[in-house]
Amino acid sequence: MRIFLLGLMIVAAGAHAQEYEARSEFMYCNLNDGKTIQDVIDQSQRYGEFSKQAGSQYLQVMLTPMHAGINNPYDYVIWGQWPDGLSMYNEWGSYTNEFWAWMAEQDEPIEMAGTCSGSIAMFNSATAHNRIPWEDRDTWQPHQWADCTLKEGATLKQVMETQARHGELMTAAGFEGWGTHVFTPYLGFEPDWPYDYVQMNHWYTFEHRGKTADSWMAFLEEHPEVQEESQALSSCERQRSFAGRMIFNNVD
């Protein structure tokens, strides 16, 4: 199956082909009249309170477009994540069967800040990271996404192994505060979507993103195999960037 779009932070270690695999969902949303992004964050934090009480292993991130095209049909994306399938369906069960009753018990008006009109689920494979302490990370962090097609004979396993090796080179070269992920489709995708995976690169601060941007060409001159090996395995297009903020984390 070939695929489409969208892509944070869990815990892993080592430079293996796959640091960890989680399950992610992405909901594409627009603000309702008179509402703001902060209203959405406040409501999501309330859901985080319910999620914690329900015992859900679930985190949620908001993504807002930075350089993501001209005609985006959405104002923001909600990215939810679970560590495994059991956690995913337990959380969906508590949301479906218990959340709205819980909200009614809070004696608060239920006026949604946004309307979400589409959603997908994906497997999130973390391939390499150079992490920095949580307290040193920006509240809003840069994420870059691209839709990728495998070259003939190439496999996702090769892509992940190559990214792990390249991550070791990046760390040795002094790049700090970054991560790379490969997303593959699970639910909600049309069968004719013309991609194989979605590449996501993220940084824990905008300063680290800027340092990477300024030093990247010199790094490629020193290590031309990074670009050569990547291009031999796949081609990527629709490069786009988002700012992402962790709203709540009931996983760690």
Backbone bond lengths (Angstrom), bond angles and torsions (degrees), N, CA, C in turn:
res aa  C-N    CA-C-N  psi(-1)  N-CA   C-N-CA  omega(-1)  CA-C   N-CA-C  phi
1 M - - - 1.466 - - 1.517 109.27 -
2 R 1.315 115.49 142.81 1.451 119.65 177.72 1.512 109.61 -110.82
3 I 1.354 117.21 162.30 1.459 115.47 -163.59 1.512 118.73 -146.80
4 F 1.319 113.87 -164.38 1.442 124.14 -172.72 1.490 113.57 -136.07
5 L 1.154 122.13 -144.06 1.428 139.09 -149.19 1.505 118.44 -79.00
6 L 1.088 115.18 -179.17 1.428 135.97 178.20 1.502 123.80 11.68
7 G 2.594 88.52 155.37 1.091 125.52 -163.57 0.949 119.70 -149.70
8 L 6.086 125.20 162.11 1.428 110.30 146.39 1.462 104.22 -162.25
9 M 0.992 118.09 -96.43 1.436 115.75 -159.37 1.518 110.05 -126.50
10 I 1.298 117.67 113.93 1.468 122.51 170.81 1.540 105.00 -127.90
11 V 1.274 119.55 -156.76 1.450 120.06 -179.56 1.526 109.59 -119.00
12 A 1.327 115.85 134.03 1.454 119.90 174.28 1.515 108.24 -159.43
13 A 1.324 118.31 172.98 1.449 121.05 178.92 1.515 109.03 -152.85
14 G 1.356 113.19 158.25 1.450 117.83 177.00 1.504 112.43 89.88
15 A 1.320 115.69 166.57 1.456 121.79 -178.99 1.513 108.89 -115.21
16 H 1.319 116.89 65.78 1.450 121.55 176.48 1.520 109.01 -94.64
17 A 1.326 116.81 172.21 1.458 119.98 -179.95 1.518 110.80 -61.09
18 Q 1.327 116.86 -29.30 1.454 120.59 178.75 1.518 107.99 -142.95
19 E 1.322 117.71 112.75 1.462 120.98 -179.38 1.520 110.94 -68.06
20 Y 1.319 116.01 -45.95 1.455 121.55 176.36 1.514 108.45 -160.18
21 E 1.325 115.77 161.77 1.457 121.16 172.61 1.517 108.85 -124.65
22 A 1.318 116.13 131.48 1.455 122.79 176.91 1.522 108.19 -127.63
23 R 1.315 116.43 174.90 1.463 121.41 175.71 1.520 108.39 -114.06
24 S 1.318 115.63 132.95 1.457 121.54 -176.70 1.519 110.83 -122.49
25 E 1.322 115.55 150.82 1.461 121.96 171.05 1.519 108.29 -126.22
26 F 1.331 116.29 149.85 1.452 122.27 178.99 1.517 108.58 -132.66
27 M 1.319 116.16 124.88 1.457 122.50 179.95 1.524 108.54 -117.02
28 Y 1.332 116.97 127.43 1.460 123.55 -173.46 1.531 108.70 -99.91
29 C 1.329 116.28 120.84 1.460 120.46 -163.43 1.526 112.18 -134.49
30 N 1.335 114.23 155.92 1.460 122.81 173.28 1.520 109.63 -123.54
31 L 1.329 114.82 146.73 1.458 120.05 176.84 1.518 110.49 -68.39
32 N 1.310 116.63 139.01 1.458 120.69 171.55 1.519 109.85 -77.71
33 D 1.326 116.63 159.27 1.467 121.69 -176.72 1.525 110.82 -53.37
34 G 1.330 114.52 130.73 1.456 120.51 176.25 1.514 114.73 81.70
35 K 1.338 118.44 -0.96 1.450 121.64 -177.48 1.523 111.32 -102.19
36 T 1.316 115.37 158.68 1.460 121.95 -177.61 1.528 110.08 -125.05
37 I 1.329 115.16 169.04 1.456 120.55 175.84 1.530 110.01 -58.80
38 Q 1.319 117.66 -38.12 1.462 119.71 178.96 1.521 111.36 -63.15
39 D 1.345 117.79 -35.39 1.468 120.20 175.82 1.532 110.42 -61.41
40 V 1.331 116.29 -40.91 1.465 120.36 178.78 1.527 109.89 -64.01
41 I 1.323 116.72 -44.82 1.464 120.66 179.58 1.521 110.54 -59.85
42 D 1.336 116.79 -44.06 1.465 120.59 -179.78 1.527 110.90 -60.66
43 Q 1.338 117.01 -43.75 1.462 119.57 179.79 1.527 111.58 -67.84
44 S 1.324 116.77 -37.99 1.463 119.12 178.30 1.530 110.95 -65.86
45 Q 1.324 116.74 -36.03 1.456 119.63 176.94 1.523 111.11 -64.41
46 R 1.329 116.94 -34.80 1.461 120.10 175.29 1.534 109.79 -64.30
47 Y 1.340 116.26 -40.25 1.456 117.79 176.31 1.528 110.47 -64.71
48 G 1.325 116.50 -34.37 1.463 119.54 176.10 1.520 112.11 -60.19
49 E 1.347 116.92 -37.06 1.461 120.56 176.72 1.524 110.49 -62.93
50 F 1.349 115.63 -46.24 1.461 119.55 177.69 1.525 110.56 -61.99
51 S 1.321 116.62 -45.00 1.461 121.62 -178.33 1.524 110.86 -58.37
52 K 1.313 116.70 -42.07 1.469 119.99 179.71 1.516 110.97 -65.52
53 Q 1.353 116.35 -43.76 1.460 119.87 178.86 1.527 111.64 -63.17
54 A 1.333 116.00 -34.60 1.468 120.55 -179.56 1.524 112.24 -77.17
55 G 1.336 117.46 -8.86 1.458 121.37 -179.70 1.515 114.01 80.63
56 S 1.329 117.53 19.77 1.465 121.08 -177.86 1.522 111.12 -73.80
57 Q 1.313 116.09 137.67 1.469 122.52 171.07 1.528 106.75 -91.94
58 Y 1.329 115.99 89.18 1.462 120.26 -168.76 1.517 108.92 -153.13
59 L 1.320 115.89 139.42 1.463 121.11 172.50 1.519 108.77 -128.01
60 Q 1.328 115.52 161.68 1.456 120.02 -178.21 1.522 110.53 -141.01
61 V 1.322 114.25 136.73 1.463 123.28 -179.45 1.521 108.52 -125.96
62 M 1.325 116.72 143.36 1.464 120.42 171.65 1.520 108.90 -103.05
63 L 1.327 116.53 134.02 1.463 123.15 174.56 1.516 108.97 -114.48
64 T 1.338 117.04 129.19 1.458 121.50 175.05 1.522 109.03 -119.95
65 P 1.332 118.80 138.48 1.466 121.11 -175.21 1.520 112.68 -62.98
66 M 1.319 116.23 137.33 1.459 122.33 170.78 1.532 108.48 -107.23
67 H 1.328 116.33 -74.07 1.464 122.07 173.17 1.522 106.38 -120.70
68 A 1.323 115.37 85.27 1.463 120.20 -170.98 1.517 112.38 -129.94
69 G 1.325 116.43 27.20 1.453 119.00 178.48 1.518 112.79 102.90
70 I 1.333 115.14 176.04 1.469 121.59 -173.84 1.518 111.96 -99.11
71 N 1.310 117.20 -34.96 1.465 120.31 -171.33 1.526 112.37 -115.14
72 N 1.327 117.41 45.98 1.454 119.75 178.15 1.521 110.73 -63.92
73 P 1.326 118.80 131.64 1.464 120.99 179.65 1.521 113.02 -85.87
74 Y 1.326 119.23 10.99 1.460 121.88 -177.16 1.531 109.63 -138.23
75 D 1.353 115.14 156.28 1.460 121.66 176.75 1.522 112.32 -92.81
76 Y 1.321 115.89 -30.11 1.462 120.15 -177.95 1.522 108.95 -158.83
77 V 1.326 114.95 164.94 1.462 122.33 178.12 1.524 108.11 -125.02
78 I 1.332 117.10 132.45 1.460 121.75 172.08 1.523 108.01 -97.39
79 W 1.318 115.43 122.46 1.458 122.76 -179.95 1.521 108.40 -110.08
80 G 1.318 116.25 112.47 1.457 120.85 175.64 1.513 110.53 -105.74
81 Q 1.328 115.82 153.92 1.464 118.13 -177.16 1.526 111.56 -148.49
82 W 1.337 115.24 142.55 1.456 124.29 176.80 1.524 109.08 -125.84
83 P 1.329 118.60 154.63 1.473 119.41 179.71 1.512 113.93 -76.72
84 D 1.354 118.15 -18.93 1.462 120.12 -177.57 1.521 109.65 -163.11
85 G 1.340 115.82 177.12 1.454 120.66 -176.28 1.513 113.55 -67.06
86 L 1.338 117.78 -39.00 1.462 120.10 179.18 1.522 110.70 -61.09
87 S 1.328 116.75 -43.73 1.468 120.51 178.35 1.521 111.37 -63.02
88 M 1.330 116.25 -38.56 1.457 120.93 -179.75 1.527 111.12 -59.85
89 Y 1.313 115.42 -51.25 1.467 117.76 -174.44 1.524 112.15 -78.52
90 N 1.321 118.69 -25.68 1.461 120.02 171.93 1.528 110.70 -64.91
91 E 1.327 116.12 -42.43 1.468 119.33 -179.96 1.519 110.83 -67.73
92 W 1.323 117.44 -42.33 1.462 119.75 177.14 1.525 110.43 -62.11
93 G 1.324 116.86 -36.56 1.457 119.47 178.57 1.506 112.71 -65.60
94 S 1.339 117.56 -43.15 1.458 119.70 179.28 1.526 111.19 -68.29
95 Y 1.337 116.78 -36.39 1.470 119.33 176.78 1.524 110.58 -64.17
96 T 1.314 116.85 -47.72 1.464 120.90 -175.61 1.520 112.26 -67.18
97 N 1.321 117.23 -40.30 1.458 120.74 -171.00 1.525 114.75 -97.99
98 E 1.338 117.74 -20.73 1.460 118.60 -169.67 1.527 115.46 -127.04
99 F 1.336 118.30 -24.95 1.463 119.36 -169.00 1.518 113.09 -63.65
100 W 1.327 118.04 -48.02 1.464 119.23 -173.52 1.521 111.15 -68.56
101 A 1.316 116.99 -32.75 1.462 119.45 174.07 1.526 110.37 -66.14
102 W 1.328 116.55 -39.64 1.460 121.01 176.88 1.526 110.75 -62.24
103 M 1.334 117.70 -42.87 1.455 121.03 178.23 1.526 111.17 -62.05
104 A 1.325 117.20 -40.75 1.459 119.79 179.32 1.523 111.06 -62.85
105 E 1.314 117.57 -33.32 1.456 121.37 178.55 1.521 112.43 -70.13
106 Q 1.331 117.16 -20.44 1.461 120.06 -179.82 1.520 112.38 -77.32
107 D 1.332 116.85 -7.87 1.460 122.38 179.87 1.528 110.89 56.11
108 E 1.325 114.99 44.12 1.461 121.35 178.13 1.519 109.33 -120.81
109 P 1.327 117.45 144.54 1.475 118.84 176.86 1.527 110.52 -65.62
110 I 1.325 116.11 135.76 1.461 120.69 179.44 1.521 108.07 -99.42
111 E 1.312 116.05 91.62 1.461 122.79 177.96 1.517 107.52 -124.96
112 M 1.320 116.10 101.56 1.448 120.28 -171.15 1.524 111.87 -66.71
113 A 1.324 115.56 139.53 1.460 121.00 -179.07 1.516 112.36 -79.01
114 G 1.320 117.03 -21.70 1.458 120.18 -178.94 1.513 111.45 -145.68
115 T 1.329 114.77 164.30 1.462 122.05 176.74 1.514 108.55 -122.72
116 C 1.337 116.26 124.38 1.460 121.57 -178.80 1.525 108.77 -103.83
117 S 1.317 116.79 128.12 1.461 121.02 -171.48 1.521 113.89 -113.87
118 G 1.313 118.34 -2.15 1.458 120.55 179.70 1.509 109.88 -157.12
119 S 1.329 116.83 150.42 1.460 120.04 179.21 1.519 110.21 -152.77
120 I 1.335 115.47 150.99 1.456 122.82 176.28 1.522 108.40 -139.45
121 A 1.332 116.44 160.87 1.462 121.96 173.51 1.523 108.65 -125.74
122 M 1.338 115.54 143.87 1.453 120.88 -176.56 1.519 110.73 -141.35
123 F 1.334 116.22 156.83 1.452 122.05 168.47 1.530 107.81 -85.97
124 N 1.321 116.27 130.78 1.456 122.78 -177.26 1.526 108.32 -110.21
125 S 1.328 115.81 109.60 1.465 121.47 178.99 1.523 109.01 -105.49
126 A 1.331 116.23 113.35 1.466 120.85 176.21 1.519 108.64 -80.21
127 T 1.328 117.09 127.59 1.465 120.41 -174.61 1.525 113.77 -107.10
128 A 1.323 118.98 -30.08 1.469 120.77 179.87 1.525 109.02 -164.06
129 H 1.338 116.14 148.12 1.464 121.28 177.84 1.530 110.17 -148.70
130 N 1.312 114.33 153.43 1.454 122.43 161.20 1.528 104.89 -129.87
131 R 1.322 115.82 100.85 1.464 120.47 -171.32 1.522 111.74 -90.23
132 I 1.316 115.30 153.78 1.461 122.76 172.97 1.527 107.38 -122.23
133 P 1.328 119.27 162.91 1.464 120.81 -178.86 1.529 112.46 -57.82
134 W 1.342 115.82 147.10 1.464 120.83 -179.00 1.523 111.45 -54.92
135 E 1.335 116.86 -39.24 1.470 119.56 -175.37 1.524 112.45 -69.66
136 D 1.326 117.52 -15.24 1.468 120.88 -179.94 1.534 112.47 -95.13
137 R 1.325 117.49 -0.82 1.459 120.71 -175.99 1.531 110.92 -88.73
138 D 1.334 115.84 146.87 1.464 120.48 174.98 1.530 110.14 -66.96
139 T 1.350 115.07 153.43 1.463 119.17 173.68 1.527 109.79 -64.98
140 W 1.324 116.11 -50.22 1.476 122.09 173.25 1.526 107.32 -100.52
141 Q 1.335 116.85 130.32 1.453 121.90 -174.14 1.530 110.52 -125.41
142 P 1.344 117.68 148.91 1.471 120.89 -177.93 1.529 112.99 -80.46
143 H 1.336 114.30 136.99 1.465 122.76 175.94 1.519 108.42 -129.65
144 Q 1.309 116.39 140.81 1.463 121.42 177.99 1.520 109.04 -127.43
145 W 1.348 115.86 133.23 1.456 122.45 -173.43 1.528 110.09 -125.31
146 A 1.325 116.17 152.06 1.457 121.23 174.84 1.528 108.61 -154.15
147 D 1.334 116.13 149.05 1.462 122.31 177.95 1.528 108.32 -96.88
148 C 1.341 116.02 130.91 1.463 119.67 -168.10 1.523 112.46 -126.72
149 T 1.321 114.96 146.50 1.463 123.46 178.23 1.522 109.24 -120.34
150 L 1.307 117.52 129.05 1.460 121.67 178.20 1.526 111.03 -68.99
151 K 1.325 115.48 141.08 1.464 120.19 172.01 1.537 109.30 -72.67
152 E 1.317 116.29 160.19 1.460 120.80 -177.88 1.530 110.48 -57.65
153 G 1.326 116.14 126.89 1.456 121.55 179.01 1.515 114.97 88.33
154 A 1.328 118.05 -12.59 1.466 121.36 -179.36 1.528 110.06 -83.00
155 T 1.330 116.48 154.90 1.456 122.07 -179.57 1.527 110.46 -127.04
156 L 1.321 115.16 160.95 1.461 119.81 175.49 1.526 111.34 -63.98
157 K 1.317 116.72 -34.71 1.469 120.06 177.42 1.522 110.40 -59.22
158 Q 1.330 117.49 -42.17 1.459 120.22 178.08 1.526 111.11 -64.74
159 V 1.335 116.89 -39.78 1.465 120.70 178.57 1.525 110.12 -60.20
160 M 1.327 116.84 -46.63 1.458 120.60 -177.63 1.518 111.75 -66.91
161 E 1.325 117.25 -42.44 1.462 120.54 178.29 1.528 111.18 -62.78
162 T 1.322 115.70 -40.18 1.461 120.12 180.00 1.521 110.91 -66.50
163 Q 1.323 117.56 -41.96 1.462 120.20 178.00 1.524 111.65 -63.57
164 A 1.330 117.66 -36.09 1.461 120.44 177.08 1.526 110.94 -63.74
165 R 1.332 117.12 -43.48 1.472 120.89 178.47 1.522 110.97 -65.20
166 H 1.325 115.93 -42.63 1.461 119.31 179.49 1.528 110.81 -65.82
167 G 1.327 116.55 -32.99 1.459 119.68 176.72 1.513 112.29 -62.26
168 E 1.331 116.64 -38.33 1.461 119.85 176.63 1.527 110.83 -62.88
169 L 1.334 116.60 -40.38 1.470 120.13 177.89 1.520 110.70 -64.59
170 M 1.339 117.35 -40.44 1.456 120.74 179.47 1.530 111.74 -63.17
171 T 1.322 116.08 -43.52 1.460 119.25 178.67 1.526 110.99 -63.66
172 A 1.335 116.30 -42.71 1.463 120.24 178.92 1.524 111.67 -63.18
173 A 1.345 116.31 -29.63 1.466 120.71 179.84 1.524 112.17 -82.72
174 G 1.328 118.08 -3.45 1.462 120.76 175.51 1.508 115.70 99.18
175 F 1.331 119.01 5.66 1.464 120.60 176.59 1.530 109.03 -72.99
176 E 1.319 116.61 130.52 1.450 121.59 -177.08 1.522 110.92 -126.41
177 G 1.322 115.47 155.21 1.460 121.06 169.54 1.514 114.87 71.46
178 W 1.337 118.35 50.76 1.461 121.16 -176.19 1.528 109.80 -146.04
179 G 1.346 115.70 167.91 1.457 121.92 174.69 1.508 110.76 -155.32
180 T 1.338 116.58 155.08 1.462 122.07 177.31 1.529 109.09 -128.15
181 H 1.334 115.96 141.71 1.457 122.26 -176.88 1.530 109.82 -139.45
182 V 1.323 115.41 150.51 1.459 123.14 172.25 1.530 107.71 -118.99
183 F 1.334 116.51 124.82 1.461 122.40 179.37 1.533 109.13 -108.67
184 T 1.327 115.74 133.21 1.461 121.33 177.75 1.525 109.26 -126.48
185 P 1.332 118.47 152.76 1.468 121.69 -168.04 1.527 113.96 -73.72
186 Y 1.309 114.51 148.29 1.460 121.64 176.30 1.527 110.63 -128.72
187 L 1.330 117.87 -61.85 1.461 121.71 -176.60 1.526 110.38 -135.59
188 G 1.329 115.84 144.85 1.461 121.35 171.59 1.512 115.70 93.07
189 F 1.331 119.11 7.55 1.451 122.28 -176.62 1.528 111.41 -98.64
190 E 1.329 115.36 142.33 1.456 120.18 173.33 1.531 109.23 -74.10
191 P 1.328 118.46 143.01 1.473 120.24 -175.39 1.518 113.92 -66.51
192 D 1.331 117.83 -18.15 1.465 119.32 -177.76 1.528 112.88 -100.27
193 W 1.324 118.06 13.04 1.470 117.79 179.95 1.526 109.74 -65.35
194 P 1.351 117.79 128.89 1.465 119.45 -164.24 1.530 115.57 -89.87
195 Y 1.327 119.36 40.42 1.465 121.04 177.63 1.518 109.72 -135.42
196 D 1.325 115.94 164.30 1.461 121.17 179.91 1.526 113.30 -104.47
197 Y 1.318 117.03 -31.60 1.460 120.24 178.44 1.520 109.31 -160.08
198 V 1.317 114.60 167.83 1.463 121.52 175.98 1.523 108.21 -114.20
199 Q 1.316 116.43 128.20 1.453 122.21 177.76 1.520 109.40 -93.65
200 M 1.327 116.65 131.19 1.462 120.33 174.96 1.525 109.65 -127.73
201 N 1.315 115.92 126.59 1.460 122.92 171.95 1.532 107.75 -115.14
202 H 1.308 116.93 136.51 1.463 118.87 178.82 1.517 110.17 -136.92
203 W 1.321 114.77 159.75 1.457 123.16 178.03 1.521 108.07 -130.28
204 Y 1.318 116.41 149.30 1.461 119.97 -176.91 1.520 113.30 -83.23
205 T 1.329 117.40 -15.51 1.467 121.39 173.41 1.525 108.97 -142.69
206 F 1.313 116.07 157.34 1.460 119.93 175.09 1.525 110.73 -69.91
207 E 1.326 117.02 -28.13 1.463 119.29 176.42 1.526 110.91 -64.27
208 H 1.323 116.48 -43.25 1.462 118.98 177.55 1.526 111.26 -64.39
209 R 1.333 116.22 -36.37 1.475 118.79 176.57 1.516 110.27 -62.28
210 G 1.319 116.58 -44.08 1.463 120.19 -179.59 1.518 112.92 -64.19
211 K 1.327 116.49 -39.96 1.463 119.57 178.31 1.528 111.08 -64.30
212 T 1.338 115.98 -38.76 1.460 119.15 177.05 1.523 110.94 -63.25
213 A 1.345 115.88 -43.49 1.462 119.92 -179.46 1.522 111.59 -60.09
214 D 1.328 117.24 -42.62 1.460 120.78 -176.15 1.528 112.91 -74.75
215 S 1.331 117.32 -23.87 1.469 120.10 -175.08 1.523 113.17 -105.21
216 W 1.335 117.59 -3.79 1.460 119.57 -169.69 1.522 113.58 -66.66
217 M 1.317 118.11 -42.63 1.459 120.04 -177.76 1.518 111.03 -65.79
218 A 1.327 117.44 -38.37 1.464 119.92 176.73 1.531 110.41 -64.96
219 F 1.330 117.00 -37.58 1.460 121.28 176.73 1.524 110.88 -62.30
220 L 1.337 117.28 -42.67 1.466 120.51 179.33 1.529 111.47 -67.44
221 E 1.315 117.89 -33.09 1.460 119.78 175.87 1.533 110.42 -64.95
222 E 1.326 115.92 -36.54 1.463 121.10 178.93 1.528 111.52 -75.72
223 H 1.339 115.59 -31.99 1.467 120.89 -177.20 1.534 109.62 -131.72
224 P 1.327 118.34 70.77 1.471 120.86 -178.11 1.519 112.66 -62.34
225 E 1.334 117.30 -20.46 1.466 119.98 -179.88 1.528 112.05 -64.38
226 V 1.334 117.42 -24.77 1.471 119.95 -179.64 1.526 110.23 -61.76
227 Q 1.319 116.29 -50.07 1.461 119.37 179.15 1.522 111.50 -71.35
228 E 1.320 116.93 -40.66 1.465 120.52 -178.17 1.530 111.29 -62.72
229 E 1.317 117.63 -45.30 1.456 121.01 -178.58 1.532 111.42 -68.76
230 S 1.315 116.45 -38.89 1.466 119.87 179.02 1.522 110.95 -64.25
231 Q 1.322 116.35 -45.97 1.462 120.27 -178.41 1.525 112.09 -69.44
232 A 1.333 117.72 -24.78 1.463 120.33 177.68 1.523 111.87 -72.76
233 L 1.330 117.30 -22.41 1.461 121.21 -176.36 1.519 113.43 -95.29
234 S 1.332 117.81 -35.12 1.467 119.46 -174.91 1.522 110.63 -159.53
235 S 1.320 114.59 164.05 1.462 121.49 172.49 1.531 107.51 -122.99
236 C 1.327 116.18 138.62 1.467 121.33 -175.84 1.519 109.99 -124.00
237 E 1.333 115.25 146.90 1.458 121.58 179.79 1.526 108.99 -144.05
238 R 1.336 115.44 -179.06 1.463 122.10 -178.89 1.534 110.54 57.04
239 Q 1.332 116.43 47.23 1.454 120.35 175.19 1.524 109.26 -62.80
240 R 1.328 117.10 131.20 1.460 120.82 -178.90 1.521 109.19 -151.92
241 S 1.329 115.95 153.27 1.461 119.19 -176.16 1.523 110.64 -125.81
242 F 1.336 114.53 150.14 1.457 123.35 179.96 1.520 109.20 -138.03
243 A 1.317 115.58 155.12 1.457 121.72 167.05 1.520 107.42 -98.18
244 G 1.329 116.39 131.55 1.456 120.81 -177.08 1.515 111.59 -121.56
245 R 1.336 114.81 140.23 1.464 120.54 179.32 1.522 109.23 -131.42
246 M 1.326 116.74 128.50 1.455 121.36 172.98 1.527 108.80 -69.53
247 I 1.332 116.40 122.84 1.461 120.68 179.39 1.514 110.67 -90.59
248 F 1.319 116.79 -46.82 1.473 120.21 172.86 1.522 107.80 -154.69
249 N 1.331 115.24 158.88 1.462 121.54 -179.11 1.526 108.73 -141.40
250 N 1.318 116.08 103.12 1.451 122.31 176.49 1.522 111.66 -104.50
251 V 1.340 116.27 22.78 1.459 121.73 178.38 1.516 109.65 -99.07
252 D 1.337 117.22 -52.91 1.474 120.82 -178.24 1.522 110.73 -75.24
